[in-house]
Amino acid sequence: MNNDVVIIGQGPAGLTAAIYASRARLKTLVVGNFNPPSQAAITGDIENYPGFPEAIGGFDLMEKLKKQAGKFSAEFKTSDAVNIKETESEGKKAWQVELMGESVTTLSVIIATGASPRKLGVSGEDKLRGKGVSYCAVCDGALFKEKHVAVIGGGDTAVEEALFLAKFAKKVTLIHRKDRLRATKILQERALANKKIDFMWNSIVNEILGERVVKALKLKNLKDKKESEFPCDGAFIFVGYTPNTDFLKGLLKTDREGYVIADDNMKTSKMGIFVCGDARKKLLRQIVTACGDGATAAFSARLYVEELKGIAYK
Ligand SMILES: Cc1cc2nc3c(=O)[nH]c(=O)nc-3n(C[C@H](O)[C@H](O)[C@H](O)COP(=O)(O)OP(=O)(O)OC[C@H]3O[C@@H](n4cnc5c(N)ncnc54)[C@H](O)[C@@H]3O)c2cc1C
């Protein structure tokens, strides 16, 4: 049987879309995988999501959203979406979403695939991934108890993760290419006041050194151009994100980085395909904006499906 909507991604955007779509009684299938994981699910404490003055763990929040969507009969499937093709079903324009080893047909699609950490692209990074190189403090932080770790980056995520790592590590050095942080002021204040965190400004990492585990970073100071070796036990990299949109293979209009372009109603360049959350080109990528996008995308999908079925409320 046809789905009314297939939602690709089980992060806050996809799960909120699932709550709205299933409450609108659309036949809703949510597909998602753990690799890459939802960024929200691997975040420690979230203290800026409204309604949780004591903060809430990212994993807990995602479990609650999933339970809420399931309550209204959204169905879930663990799989990657690998392609989307135009098709026809019962004389109506439809989409075929190819998963791993099967495909599903649907009248509309909501892309909610989020984004993944960008790599530094330096020598040693791939070789030492999982051996001291990490992109997730919540996943790997506890392994660095009483060790000295470097955090590379200067935005919200880098500073949040440095603060998280400071709970375990002996020392955290935040390495940033500029001479001040970009992160939200309250995070900056906390990091600057934390005795375990120090800063290395105007510096970039040119190489990650070590045979079996990280031993040091090769740094370059952008002011005096001097190179140095910086001994440490781990390198946590937070230097931006890449949208998880490769599988769309030119189907939708995107910007240069691959973020999907949509209007205010989350409509993409293809009729019947909507986008929400971090995969969308927009200013602020946060859980609260992902949820807002998800609700709008589901509402737009509902209007589209009802129009297609000839049951739109006029
Ligand atoms: C370390 C860290 C800390 C953060 N802290 C905060 C914070 O304190 N407050 C805040 O508001 N925001 C925070 N953010 C940002 C927030 O997590 C994101 O804005 C939010 O998770 C985006 O939601 P999303 O649903 O768009 O994407 P995601 O949460 O990334 O979820 C994307 C989903 O899509 C799935 N997926 C990807 N590709 C495919 C595919 N081809 N097929 C099927 N499924 C696929 C993934 O498995 C995942 O389930 C943080 C992010 C990070 C990384």
The ligand as a Tripos MOL2 file, in Angstrom:
@<TRIPOS>MOLECULE
LIG
   53    58     1     0     0
SMALL
NO_CHARGES

@<TRIPOS>ATOM
      1 C1         27.7660   18.1920   19.6010 C.3       1 LIG1
      2 C2         26.5190   18.9620   19.2760 C.ar      1 LIG1
      3 C3         25.8940   19.7060   20.2630 C.ar      1 LIG1
      4 C4         24.7040   20.4110   19.9630 C.ar      1 LIG1
      5 N1         24.0950   21.1110   20.9570 N.ar      1 LIG1
      6 C5         22.9010   21.6860   20.7230 C.ar      1 LIG1
      7 C6         22.1680   22.3380   21.7610 C.ar      1 LIG1
      8 O1         22.6250   22.4030   22.9080 O.2       1 LIG1
      9 N2         20.9650   22.8880   21.4460 N.ar      1 LIG1
     10 C7         20.4320   22.8370   20.1910 C.ar      1 LIG1
     11 O2         19.3190   23.3180   19.9890 O.2       1 LIG1
     12 N3         21.0990   22.2470   19.1810 N.ar      1 LIG1
     13 C8         22.3170   21.6760   19.4030 C.ar      1 LIG1
     14 N4         22.9940   21.0650   18.3810 N.ar      1 LIG1
     15 C9         22.4320   21.1220   17.0140 C.3       1 LIG1
     16 C10        21.2710   20.1180   16.8690 C.3       1 LIG1
     17 O3         21.6810   18.8600   17.3450 O.3       1 LIG1
     18 C11        20.8420   20.0480   15.4060 C.3       1 LIG1
     19 O4         20.4890   21.3240   14.9610 O.3       1 LIG1
     20 C12        19.6340   19.1000   15.2390 C.3       1 LIG1
     21 O5         19.9200   17.8220   15.7280 O.3       1 LIG1
     22 C13        19.2100   19.0310   13.7820 C.3       1 LIG1
     23 O6         18.1570   18.1330   13.6880 O.3       1 LIG1
     24 P1         17.8690   17.3190   12.3240 P.3       1 LIG1
     25 O7         16.7050   16.4560   12.6290 O.co2     1 LIG1
     26 O8         17.8070   18.2690   11.1910 O.co2     1 LIG1
     27 O9         19.1900   16.4610   12.0690 O.3       1 LIG1
     28 P2         19.8770   15.3110   12.9290 P.3       1 LIG1
     29 O10        19.5870   15.4510   14.3790 O.co2     1 LIG1
     30 O11        21.3030   15.2950   12.5210 O.co2     1 LIG1
     31 O12        19.1850   13.9570   12.4320 O.3       1 LIG1
     32 C14        19.3460   13.5220   11.1060 C.3       1 LIG1
     33 C15        18.7980   12.1210   10.9770 C.3       1 LIG1
     34 O13        18.8470   11.7260    9.6000 O.3       1 LIG1
     35 C16        19.3910   10.4000    9.5000 C.3       1 LIG1
     36 N5         19.9610   10.2420    8.1580 N.ar      1 LIG1
     37 C17        20.9980   10.8950    7.5810 C.ar      1 LIG1
     38 N6         21.1720   10.4840    6.3140 N.ar      1 LIG1
     39 C18        20.2250    9.5380    6.0880 C.ar      1 LIG1
     40 C19        19.8770    8.7310    4.9670 C.ar      1 LIG1
     41 N7         20.5090    8.7980    3.7840 N.pl3     1 LIG1
     42 N8         18.8460    7.8560    5.0950 N.ar      1 LIG1
     43 C20        18.1640    7.7550    6.2580 C.ar      1 LIG1
     44 N9         18.4380    8.5080    7.3470 N.ar      1 LIG1
     45 C21        19.4640    9.3850    7.2550 C.ar      1 LIG1
     46 C22        20.3600   10.3200   10.6460 C.3       1 LIG1
     47 O14        20.6520    8.9710   10.9770 O.3       1 LIG1
     48 C23        19.5530   11.0450   11.7360 C.3       1 LIG1
     49 O15        18.6170   10.1540   12.3040 O.3       1 LIG1
     50 C24        24.1830   20.3720   18.6440 C.ar      1 LIG1
     51 C25        24.8190   19.6250   17.6520 C.ar      1 LIG1
     52 C26        25.9810   18.9150   17.9600 C.ar      1 LIG1
     53 C27        26.6570   18.1070   16.8970 C.3       1 LIG1
@<TRIPOS>BOND
     1     1     2 1
     2     2     3 ar
     3     2    52 ar
     4     3     4 ar
     5     4     5 ar
     6     4    50 ar
     7     5     6 ar
     8     6     7 ar
     9     6    13 1
    10     7     8 2
    11     7     9 ar
    12     9    10 ar
    13    10    11 2
    14    10    12 ar
    15    12    13 ar
    16    13    14 ar
    17    14    15 1
    18    14    50 ar
    19    15    16 1
    20    16    17 1
    21    16    18 1
    22    18    19 1
    23    18    20 1
    24    20    21 1
    25    20    22 1
    26    22    23 1
    27    23    24 1
    28    24    25 2
    29    24    26 1
    30    24    27 1
    31    27    28 1
    32    28    29 2
    33    28    30 1
    34    28    31 1
    35    31    32 1
    36    32    33 1
    37    33    34 1
    38    33    48 1
    39    34    35 1
    40    35    36 1
    41    35    46 1
    42    36    37 ar
    43    36    45 ar
    44    37    38 ar
    45    38    39 ar
    46    39    40 ar
    47    39    45 ar
    48    40    41 1
    49    40    42 ar
    50    42    43 ar
    51    43    44 ar
    52    44    45 ar
    53    46    47 1
    54    46    48 1
    55    48    49 1
    56    50    51 ar
    57    51    52 ar
    58    52    53 1
@<TRIPOS>SUBSTRUCTURE
     1 LIG1         1 GROUP 0 **** ****
